[in-house]
């Protein structure tokens, strides 16, 4: 069970709504990690600052997005993450 509620678009505060809007623009969706981090704007800023360059291929030019997502999936599987 989660300790913090994961805010949805409908029940987001004005600050969270802005964060969700910009995250959707940058990443195409709002990850639950960003939704949870949105309870603290400074934490959310750090999470977004990490995720955007990590997942956006045109920013890093290191690995294709498909490879990055496969690494995330494999890591989650190895750590028995059910999410």
Backbone as a ProteinNet text record, in pm:
[ID]
protein_1_A
[PRIMARY]
XXXXXXXXXXXXXXXXXXXXXXXXXXXXXXXXXXXXXXXXXXXXXXXXXXXXXXXXXXXXXXXXXXXXXXXXXXXXXXXXXXX
[TERTIARY]
83.9	0	88.6	50.3	127.9	108.9	216.3	209.1	156.7	190.2	142.8	42.7	-59.2	-159	-97.1	-124.4	-77.5	-183.3	-150.8	-251.8	-281.5	-408.3	-451.1	-465.6	-495.1	-511.3	-628.6	-734.5	-855.3	-836.7	-756.1	-740.7	-605.2	-537.5	-407.5	-424.3	-331	-328.6	-284.7	-298.3	-253.6	-106.1	-19.9	123	146.2	74.8	88.1	37.1	-71.1	-127.6	-27.3	45	147.4	258.3	302.7	407.1	360.8	238.6	186.3	177.1	136.2	123.4	259	359.1	491.4	558.6	534.9	590.5	529.5	400.6	334.6	392.3	418.7	477	617	696.9	834.1	845.2	766.5	780.2	665.2	556.5	441.8	340.5	377.6	287.9	347	270.5	319.4	343	468.3	502	454.5	422.8	377.7	484.8	612.5	720.5	710.2	675.3	659.6	533.6	427.8	304	327	398.8	426.9	521.1	624.3	720.4	656.1	542.2	477.6	425.9	424.8	387.6	491.3	614.3	721.9	781.8	760.6	807.8	958.1	1038.9	1183.6	1221.5	1155.4	1181.5	1132.7	1016.8	963.1	1056.7	1112.8	1205.3	1328.8	1378.8	1494.9	1460.9	1342.7	1301.5	1286.1	1219.3	1201.1	1337	1423	1556.4	1638.6	1609.1	1677.2	1610.2	1478.3	1406.6	1412.2	1401.2	1395.8	1523	1641.7	1759.9	1783.9	1734.2	1752	1672.7	1551.3	1463.2	1456.7	1488.1	1476.9	1603.3	1591.6	1706.7	1772	1692	1749	1830.2	1814.8	1891.2	2027.9	2029.8	2154.2	2234.6	2167.8	2234	2323.4	2296.7	2377.2	2318	2196.6	2129.4	1990.6	1941.8	1803.3	1706.5	1591.3	1491.1	1452.5	1441.5	1404.3	1503.2	1631.5	1733.4	1719.6	1695.8	1680.1	1561.4	1450.7	1331	1354.2	1427.1	1458.7	1548.2	1640.6	1725.4	1640.2	1546.1	1456.1	1373.5	1320.1	1240.1	1322.9	1443.8	1530.2	1566.6	1598.8	1632.1	1514.1	1396.6	1276.6	1252.7	1273	1253.7	1354.7	1480.6	1584.5	1560	1495.4	1466.5	1328.1	1265.3	1132.9	1028.4	1041.2	944.5	817.9	706.4	579.7	507.4	565.3	498.1	531.1
-117.2	0	123.8	222.1	345.3	433.2	500.4	595.3	730.3	765.1	889.9	859.2	939.6	924.3	966.6	890.4	926.8	1018.4	1146.8	1240.4	1218.8	1220.3	1211.2	1350.2	1357.3	1487.8	1565.1	1494.9	1560.8	1622.9	1559.3	1610.6	1677.3	1717.8	1783.7	1929.5	1975.5	2117.3	2197.3	2329.9	2409.8	2387.8	2375.3	2352.7	2215.8	2115.4	1981.1	1976.2	2047.2	2049.3	2105.2	2209.3	2266.9	2165.8	2100.6	1998.7	1885.2	1837.5	1728.3	1769.4	1892.3	1942.2	1943.7	1996.5	2006.2	1868.8	1782.6	1647.5	1571.3	1587	1522.8	1574.5	1701.7	1761.4	1705.4	1688.6	1641.3	1490.7	1414.9	1269.2	1195.1	1265.4	1200.3	1147.7	1144.2	1099	1142.8	1122.5	1154.5	1022.9	993.6	870.4	881.7	768.8	769.8	824.2	804.5	859.9	1012.5	1073.8	1219.4	1260.2	1182.6	1213.3	1210.6	1109.7	1101.1	1214	1238.9	1344.2	1482.9	1495.1	1626.2	1678.4	1594.8	1642.3	1741.8	1732.1	1824.4	1880.1	2008.3	2065.1	2049	2058.6	2045.3	1902.5	1804.5	1665.5	1639.4	1691.1	1671.9	1732.1	1845.5	1910.6	1821.5	1761.7	1673	1546.9	1490.3	1368.5	1397.2	1506.4	1542.6	1573.1	1642.5	1672.9	1549	1440	1313.3	1234.5	1227.3	1143.1	1193.9	1323.8	1377.4	1343.6	1377.2	1340.3	1189.5	1118	973.2	906.9	951.9	884.4	948.8	1075.6	1142.7	1121.8	1049.1	1013.3	1135.4	1233.7	1349.9	1439.3	1420.6	1501.9	1437.7	1307.3	1241.8	1186.4	1141	1079.6	961.8	896.9	783.2	650.8	624.7	499.1	527.3	439.4	454.4	435.1	497	486.8	341.4	263.1	121.4	49	72.4	8.7	55.1	183.3	236.9	172.5	157.7	98.5	-49.1	-118.3	-258.6	-272.3	-180.4	-181.6	-158.7	-65.9	-39.2	-164.5	-228.5	-349.1	-461.7	-483.5	-588.9	-561.6	-438	-401.5	-426.2	-388.7	-412.1	-561	-639.2	-783.8	-846	-806.9	-860.9	-827.7	-712.7	-669.3	-711.8	-800.8	-853.1	-743.6	-638.1	-528.6	-572.9	-570	-613.2	-499.3	-380.8	-264.8	-256.9
0	0	0	-77.9	-89.2	33.6	71.7	181.7	134.3	10	-49	-158.8	-165.4	-270.9	-403.8	-507.6	-641.2	-702.6	-716.5	-767.1	-915.4	-946.5	-1085.5	-1144	-1271.3	-1336.5	-1277	-1241.3	-1191.5	-1053.1	-967.8	-831.6	-807.3	-914.6	-901.4	-858.9	-776.8	-739.9	-862.5	-859.1	-974.3	-1008.3	-906.4	-930.6	-993.2	-942.9	-997.2	-1141.5	-1169.3	-1304.5	-1404.4	-1366	-1454	-1477.4	-1371	-1382.4	-1474.2	-1456.3	-1537.9	-1685.1	-1709.5	-1846.3	-1916.3	-1848.2	-1908.5	-1921	-1824.4	-1831.8	-1948.5	-1968.5	-2081.9	-2212.5	-2218.2	-2338.9	-2364.5	-2259.2	-2275.2	-2296.3	-2221.4	-2222.2	-2289	-2316.9	-2377.2	-2277.7	-2149.7	-2043.3	-1910	-1803.9	-1669.6	-1596.3	-1566.3	-1494.1	-1349.7	-1289.2	-1150.1	-1056.6	-1089.1	-1006.3	-1000.1	-1111.8	-1114.9	-1040.6	-1053.4	-980.8	-830.2	-781.3	-638.1	-597	-676.3	-644.7	-646.9	-715.6	-726.9	-592.9	-489.9	-356.3	-304.3	-354	-317.6	-446.6	-475.3	-602.3	-626.6	-523	-542.8	-581.2	-520.9	-556.9	-699.5	-732.8	-867.5	-971.8	-942.7	-1035.1	-1057.8	-951.5	-963.9	-1042.6	-1017.6	-1088.5	-1237.8	-1270.9	-1411.9	-1475.3	-1401.7	-1452.4	-1481	-1411.9	-1437.1	-1549.9	-1548.3	-1643.9	-1787.3	-1804.1	-1940.6	-2018.5	-1968	-2046.3	-2052.3	-1953.3	-1953.3	-2064.9	-2088.1	-2183.2	-2321.5	-2332.8	-2462.5	-2544.6	-2653.7	-2737.3	-2800.7	-2840.8	-2909.4	-2816.3	-2685.4	-2589.6	-2563	-2541.5	-2502.8	-2619.7	-2723.9	-2840	-2801.6	-2687.6	-2645.4	-2689.3	-2647.7	-2678.3	-2733.3	-2819.7	-2864.8	-2747.8	-2755.4	-2648.9	-2625.3	-2730.8	-2716.3	-2624.7	-2643.6	-2559.2	-2414.8	-2394.2	-2258.5	-2188	-2260.2	-2200.5	-2169.9	-2255.8	-2228.7	-2105.4	-2085.9	-1966.2	-1841.8	-1849.1	-1736.8	-1705.6	-1809	-1789.6	-1727.9	-1777.8	-1724.7	-1579.3	-1546.8	-1409.3	-1316.4	-1361.2	-1280.4	-1259.4	-1364.4	-1354.3	-1258.5	-1268.2	-1179.5	-1033.4	-1009.8	-872.5	-825.6	-900.6	-867.5	-848.3	-927.9	-922.7	-995.1	-925.8	-985.1	-1053.6	-1055	-1114.7	-1261.1
[MASK]
+++++++++++++++++++++++++++++++++++++++++++++++++++++++++++++++++++++++++++++++++++

